[in-house]
Amino acid sequence: MTVKVAVIYYSATGAVHALAEAVAAGAASTGAEVRLRRVAELAPDSAIDQNPQWRRHADATASIAQASVDDLAWADAYAFGTPTRFGAPAAQLKQFIDQAGGLWREGGLADKPVTAFTSAFNRHGGNEATILSLGNVFYHWGALIVPPGFTDPVVSAAGGNPYGTSSVTGPTGDGSDAATLEAAAYQGRRLAEITIRLLGNGRATGAGRMAAAGTS
């Protein structure tokens, strides 16, 4: 069964982008149809230009399609990625999520599997808190959170974050080591595989259930 997975992320200097690509590749390895989408940048050019790495990444990824609410309506499952910002998601990703109110009210986000991944400068720079903060959004949606847990040795090899893959870009890591990218690919594959199982068992989305109730 072919399922549709949207990998939606924000990345300033490239660490989360690398994770997003790995998550997308992992999901695609199951035969899933995958959309890799970056959210819109909110920072002004004057701020981006002050950081050469930020400017290089912005220019290098300009061709990647921007995420829209239509991508949320299209997908059977979601993977969200963001750098940590004081233990919370980046404003750019939060701004995108805040546009989904209409789809949420229609039930279009309910019962869909969702997972999250992140990156911080330091090992304890807010990775777990950021993913847990995104969990609050998913609870409101009525989505089905799919963490990697400790369901495969690759999770422990990448630092042992059961909430979601997290990279370290500071002195203790470069954010793109092979173990972390392997864990991200596993997370994407796990998300797609669980979605396949749910759809194969005839799961109806929240919107589908609401429509059915209206015609009974």
C-alpha positions as CSV (number, residue, x, y, z in Angstrom):
1,M,0.0,0.0,0.0
2,T,1.3,3.4,-0.9
3,V,1.1,6.1,1.8
4,K,1.8,9.8,1.6
5,V,4.3,11.3,4.0
6,A,5.0,15.0,4.4
7,V,8.4,15.9,5.8
8,I,8.1,19.6,6.9
9,Y,11.0,21.4,8.5
10,Y,12.9,24.6,9.2
11,S,16.7,24.8,9.0
12,A,18.9,27.8,9.3
13,T,22.3,26.5,8.7
14,G,21.7,23.0,7.4
15,A,21.7,20.5,10.3
16,V,17.9,20.0,10.4
17,H,17.9,19.9,6.6
18,A,20.3,17.0,6.6
19,L,18.0,15.2,9.1
20,A,15.0,16.0,7.0
21,E,16.5,14.5,3.9
22,A,17.4,11.3,5.9
23,V,13.9,11.1,7.3
24,A,12.4,11.5,3.8
25,A,14.7,8.8,2.4
26,G,13.8,6.4,5.2
27,A,10.1,6.9,4.5
28,A,10.6,6.6,0.7
29,S,12.4,3.3,1.2
30,T,9.0,1.7,2.2
31,G,7.5,2.8,-1.1
32,A,5.8,5.8,0.4
33,E,5.2,8.9,-1.6
34,V,7.2,11.7,0.1
35,R,7.0,15.5,0.0
36,L,10.1,17.3,1.4
37,R,9.0,20.8,2.3
38,R,10.7,23.7,4.0
39,V,8.7,26.4,5.8
40,A,9.0,30.0,4.9
41,E,11.9,32.0,6.3
42,L,10.8,34.9,8.6
43,A,14.2,36.4,9.3
44,P,15.2,39.5,7.2
45,D,18.1,39.3,4.8
46,S,20.1,41.6,7.0
47,A,20.1,39.0,9.8
48,I,20.8,36.1,7.4
49,D,23.7,38.0,5.8
50,Q,25.4,38.3,9.2
51,N,26.0,34.6,9.3
52,P,27.7,33.2,6.2
53,Q,26.6,29.6,6.9
54,W,23.0,30.8,7.2
55,R,23.3,32.7,3.9
56,R,24.9,29.7,2.1
57,H,22.3,27.3,3.3
58,A,19.4,29.7,2.4
59,D,20.7,30.1,-1.1
60,A,21.5,26.4,-1.6
61,T,18.0,25.3,-0.6
62,A,16.0,28.0,-2.3
63,S,14.7,25.5,-4.9
64,I,13.0,23.3,-2.3
65,A,9.3,23.9,-2.3
66,Q,7.8,25.8,0.5
67,A,5.3,24.0,2.8
68,S,1.7,24.9,2.6
69,V,-1.4,23.8,4.5
70,D,-2.3,21.8,1.3
71,D,0.6,19.5,2.1
72,L,-1.0,18.7,5.5
73,A,-4.3,17.9,3.8
74,W,-2.5,15.7,1.3
75,A,-0.4,13.6,3.6
76,D,-1.3,10.5,5.6
77,A,1.5,11.1,8.0
78,Y,3.8,14.0,9.0
79,A,7.4,14.4,10.2
80,F,8.3,17.8,11.5
81,G,11.9,19.1,12.0
82,T,13.2,22.2,13.7
83,P,16.3,23.5,15.5
84,T,15.9,24.3,19.2
85,R,15.1,27.8,20.2
86,F,15.5,28.1,24.0
87,G,14.0,24.6,24.3
88,A,11.1,25.3,21.9
89,P,10.5,25.0,18.1
90,A,11.8,27.8,15.8
91,A,9.4,30.6,15.1
92,Q,9.4,29.7,11.4
93,L,7.9,26.2,12.0
94,K,5.5,27.5,14.7
95,Q,4.2,30.2,12.3
96,F,3.5,27.5,9.7
97,I,1.7,25.3,12.2
98,D,-0.4,28.2,13.3
99,Q,-1.8,28.4,9.8
100,A,-3.4,24.9,10.2
101,G,-6.3,26.0,12.3
102,G,-8.9,25.6,9.6
103,L,-7.8,22.1,8.7
104,W,-7.7,21.2,12.4
105,R,-11.3,22.4,12.9
106,E,-12.4,20.3,10.0
107,G,-10.8,17.2,11.6
108,G,-8.3,17.0,8.8
109,L,-5.3,16.5,11.2
110,A,-6.8,13.9,13.5
111,D,-5.7,10.2,13.6
112,K,-2.7,10.9,11.4
113,P,0.7,9.5,12.5
114,V,3.3,12.2,13.3
115,T,6.9,12.3,14.5
116,A,9.5,15.0,15.1
117,F,13.2,15.6,15.0
118,T,15.5,18.4,16.0
119,S,19.0,19.8,16.4
120,A,20.8,21.9,19.0
121,F,24.3,23.4,19.4
122,N,24.9,21.4,22.6
123,R,24.0,17.8,23.7
124,H,21.7,19.2,26.4
125,G,20.7,22.4,24.5
126,G,17.0,21.7,24.4
127,N,16.5,18.8,22.0
128,E,14.1,16.8,24.2
129,A,12.2,19.8,25.3
130,T,11.7,21.0,21.7
131,I,10.2,17.6,20.7
132,L,8.0,17.5,23.8
133,S,6.8,21.0,23.0
134,L,5.8,19.9,19.5
135,G,3.9,17.1,21.2
136,N,1.6,19.6,22.7
137,V,0.5,20.6,19.2
138,F,0.0,17.0,18.2
139,Y,-2.2,16.3,21.2
140,H,-4.5,19.2,20.2
141,W,-4.7,17.8,16.7
142,G,-5.6,14.4,17.9
143,A,-2.7,13.0,15.9
144,L,-1.0,9.7,16.7
145,I,2.6,10.4,17.9
146,V,5.1,7.9,16.6
147,P,8.4,8.3,18.5
148,P,11.4,6.1,17.6
149,G,11.6,4.9,21.2
150,F,14.3,2.3,21.8
151,T,12.9,0.1,19.0
152,D,16.1,-0.3,17.1
153,P,19.8,-0.2,18.1
154,V,20.4,2.8,15.8
155,V,18.6,5.0,18.3
156,S,21.1,4.3,21.0
157,A,24.0,4.5,18.6
158,A,22.9,8.1,17.7
159,G,22.8,9.2,21.3
160,G,19.7,7.5,22.7
161,N,16.9,10.0,22.2
162,P,13.6,8.0,22.3
163,Y,11.5,11.1,21.6
164,G,13.0,11.8,18.1
165,T,16.3,12.0,16.3
166,S,18.4,14.9,17.5
167,S,21.7,16.1,16.2
168,V,24.5,18.2,17.9
169,T,26.2,20.9,15.9
170,G,28.6,22.3,18.6
171,P,31.9,21.2,19.9
172,T,30.7,17.6,20.6
173,G,29.3,16.9,17.2
174,D,28.9,18.1,13.6
175,G,25.2,17.4,13.2
176,S,25.6,15.1,10.3
177,D,27.4,12.1,11.6
178,A,26.5,8.8,10.0
179,A,24.9,7.4,13.2
180,T,22.5,10.3,13.5
181,L,21.5,10.2,9.9
182,E,20.9,6.5,10.1
183,A,18.7,7.1,13.1
184,A,16.8,9.8,11.2
185,A,16.3,7.4,8.3
186,Y,15.0,4.7,10.7
187,Q,12.6,7.2,12.2
188,G,11.2,8.1,8.7
189,R,10.9,4.4,7.8
190,R,9.2,3.6,11.1
191,L,6.7,6.4,10.6
192,A,5.8,5.1,7.1
193,E,5.6,1.5,8.2
194,I,3.2,2.3,11.0
195,T,1.1,4.4,8.6
196,I,0.9,1.5,6.2
197,R,-0.3,-0.7,8.9
198,L,-3.0,1.8,10.1
199,L,-4.3,2.4,6.6
200,G,-4.2,-1.3,5.8
201,N,-6.5,-1.8,8.8
202,G,-9.0,0.6,7.4
203,R,-8.3,3.6,9.6
204,A,-10.5,6.5,8.9
205,T,-9.2,10.1,9.4
206,G,-11.0,12.4,11.7
207,A,-12.4,14.3,8.7
208,G,-13.6,11.0,7.2
209,R,-15.4,10.0,10.4
210,M,-17.0,13.4,10.7
211,A,-18.3,13.1,7.1
212,A,-19.6,9.6,7.7
213,A,-21.4,10.8,10.9
214,G,-23.1,13.5,8.9
215,T,-24.5,11.1,6.4
216,S,-25.7,8.4,8.8
